[in-house]
Amino acid sequence: MILAPRMIQAMEILQLPLMALQERIDQELIANPVLELRTVDPEAPGAEPEPDEAAPAPGAEALEGRDLVVREGGDSQEDFARLSEVVDRWEGYMDDEVQWRRARPPSGEPDRKAEAMQNAPDQGESLQEFMLRQWHLEDAPPRASELGDLVIRNLDDNGYLRVGLDELAQEARPPASPEEMEEALKGVQRVGPAGVAARDIAECLLLQLQAEGGDGALPADALVVRLIRDHLRDIEANRYPHMAKVLGVPIGEVQKAVEAIRRLNPKPGTAISPERTPTIIPDVKIEWDEEPGEYRITIEKGDTPELYISRPYRRLVKQRDLDAKTRQFVMRNIRSARWLMDAIEQRRDTLRRVVESIVRLQRPFFDEGPDHIQPLKMQQVADDVGLHVGTISRAVADKYADTSWGIYPLRSFFLGGTQNAEGDDVSWDQVRLRLKAMVDEEDKSRPLSDDQIMKRFHAEGVDVARRTVAKYREELGILSSRKRRVY
């Protein structure tokens, strides 16, 4: 329990993906005054090595190249003794007050943070900002304009008003009447994209149909109106014969009306503020090297800066006349800085070893493509590299690999599987791909049920349970056989 806090900190650095590691280093640069960015290329002609390179921290030689992990089984006395050295080495980290300063680049050097902000993609205008701008262009009385603002500020990103008008009426100052709120809502619905400010999906679809038809109101008995108003659940369940019988129209007309409904947008707000895909920066690059005939693994550094310990502080701590309090403060920050630098280096080394093992054990994937991925457990990699399985889990968490087949999460290389009739391993990803192929090739007028798909797998020599078929079908976004049927 004494060792746990220090081990947690070491594991935290290992677990951080590249972008989070960059943020953590920026925080440490601000919090720790002895840490500085390396501004000279150490490989440049005449470059002088930084002082920390020549003078390793106490105990560094004994710990170099060794893992901060206690393995399960066997005699762990040596591991705990080694961890005690780590505790002694980094004792005092984050114990006392922290002196804050802002790390600034030297004069003439580019500011990495400023460049990153300048190159960051524009977030664009939010739906609420767009709607407020349009609403304020309307020549509405002050009271109506105020209530319209209240409606717009309560819209969600999809464009729906999820708060009841009676609740909004009580928020207004002075409280508004139901008639005033209803009029304000209709005004907002007129100025925004069709369907925005609807209170449910039926109202959203009807607003869009009305906008397509121009100023003329839709007939209440129109087939599309009746379907939206009374049969959205039936449309979702693909119950065309039932709808045709209840509405008293041919099934072909129902299909045509449903197709018109499917062209509408159930999330009209995303037309203004679309969902953004998060940026992914791969932590490792895996590429084939023709010269040695092996895969080359590169641990990406991104914008992660090279760190070193400030010379002035190293000189300061050597002064004999330095008072004890100042010496303690500087030594504590130097230990903290060295721990961070060693933890980052160990992160790179551990990640490299884990990825090298993944490449060895998943060689068919890298040689032939995703269809040939093999079942693999984290314990296999842990045994291969001599680390605890928990360390493997942290090493691959939230990290991505750039391969010749695309960018893949490192966790995607670990998956279970089954065996075919010949005794060969078949990964669950291969089962998913085969399931999708079966559904793509089926007769849509008589789609395959989960039970029929299971029997086809058995016929191909792959033992898959029906519940597994249903689970993977849902993961792939494939509807049930009843909903896939085309009449």
Secondary structure by P-SEA (a helix, b strand, c coil): ccaaaaaaaaaaaaaccaaaaaaaaaaaaaaccccccccccccccccccccccccccccccccccccccccccccaaaaaaaaaaaaaacccccccbbbbbbbbcccccccaaaaaaaacccccccaaaaaaaaaaaccccaaaaaaaaaaaaaccccccccccaaaaaaaccccccaaaaaaaaaaaaaacccccccccaaaaaaaaaaaaacccccccccaaaaaaaccaaaaaacaaaaaaaaacccaaaaaaaaaaaaacccccccccccccccbbbbcbbbbbbccccbbbbbbccccbbbbbccaaaaaaaacccccaaaaaaaaaaaaaaaaaaaaaaaaaaaaaaaaaaaaaaacccccccccccccccaaaaaaaacccaaaaaaaacccccccccccccccccccccccccccccccaaaaaaaaaaaaaaccccccccaaaaaaaaaaacccccaaaaaaaaaaaccccccccccc
